[in-house]
Amino acid sequence: MKKLFAIVAVLGMFTFGSTQVFAQDAVETAPVENVEQEEAVEETAAEEAAPVVAEESVGVHKSLKTKFIEGGAEFMALVAVAMVIGLAFCVERIIYLSMAKVNTKKLMQAIADALSNNDTEAALNICRNTQGPVASICYQGLLHMNEGLETVERTIVSYGGLKSSELEKGCSWITLFIAMAPSLGFLGTVIGMVMSFDEIQQKGDISPTIVAGGMKVALITTIYGIVVALVLQVFYNFILTKIEGLVADMEDSSISLLDLLTKYNLKK
């Protein structure tokens, strides 16, 4: 745009003389000033918009913090402790179950290849070097393979039950904190209401301000307790889903191992 105005100014110098040049300069300057004004307005609007977003995010954080403090330090602290400990158990179970998950098809194929070559020691080494309950069950079954299929089946069933209990270890604590969080919230609500009625009794006046203040503090603990229980419940259901998947893999691998050992004994 500036180049275009410059070309027009040069043409004006040759055609209309110095007077027209000054006029053209004025025309050139005006749009530039308008552009600069528009840019200044846009920058000002952007600067004004940024603090608004920051104030909104800070406002939400500050509001949650304020509500947490208004709920009462005693019971809100208990709810927070229940959430932290419950999440710690959830994270521990998720990590453990994720590490216990293996490629069952690949593992069983490796065992089948070793048994097809009459190399039981290689099959045992494969199971020994593979983590997870599926490999452990196969290892126990291979150890008793020379004692008959019935013995192998009993060993797999008993050892599978032991591994299933290990998968569910710590889940009872998660359910405890799921139940405790809203219970602590309700307890804080009841005590807050009792304190409100005590204050009304002492002042001898049923003021809406007194009742509303006490009820608000009481209900905040219930809200936070329910939120904590919901969060822990989501993690708990996710953990149960992973446990069910591992148990299904254990059952499938047990059946596959019995089939492999049957074929191996027939070859012998």
GIDALIN-V511655 format. One record per run of one state. SS is the DSSP state (H for helix, E for strand, C for the rest). FROM is the first residue (numbers start at 0). LEN is the number of residues. Records with the same first field share a line. If there is no record, write none. Layout:
SS: FROM-LEN ; FROM-LEN
This chain:
C: 0-1 ; 15-2 ; 70-2 ; 100-3 ; 116-3 ; 128-4 ; 143-1 ; 147-1 ; 167-3 ; 203-4 ; 267-1
H: 1-14 ; 17-53 ; 72-28 ; 103-13 ; 119-9 ; 132-11 ; 144-3 ; 148-19 ; 170-33 ; 207-60
